[in-house]
Amino acid sequence: MVDRDSGQLRHLFNEQDEAVKKSISMLLKTLKTKAPKCKVGICGQAPSDYPEFAAFLVREGIDSISLNPNSVLSVMCRVAEMEATLASEHH
């Protein structure tokens, strides 16, 4: 088992790595195509620590994001900005 908060292992993980983001993107696209009624959410530290990561998730079609209480307002603002951008692109 790996603890994401381990100081000894932290250097091995980077949720913003392009390979990780590509994997998430592929997963979301596949689920939206093959199981369009399936809702997809993410629980983890990255959206709380990196509002841009939360925006990436929204852009890729995530349905819900779990956040730490101290990051809710800043991430909600970033998510709202991304949703507005996406809405304007679709019109």
Steps between C-alpha positions, in 0.01 A plus 500: 500500500621849420414803709470811282608712797825313556793738492724212396294421190367841400773549238370195312156643432387795293129524426572779253725280289377493140475119506268513801288771341484308173386188687226696677394659172483162325300350787247783498459495121453122500242510778310788342487304173436147628297581811353849451269468801792411727606784728871537569653672800845532648614502859855608561728779601589639157182701427528663844868584463495601134191690374638461146479122544136541601446711186664225293257246650202721415627551145531122465143440620524397866164500677613564858812593692568442868684788667659593830285756686770767489517490119130491412457869419811542286440177311131578450600833345745328264240235409242771430748679274569181307129419468436851365785460251362165385149641469622789285695258278185296439293799384 
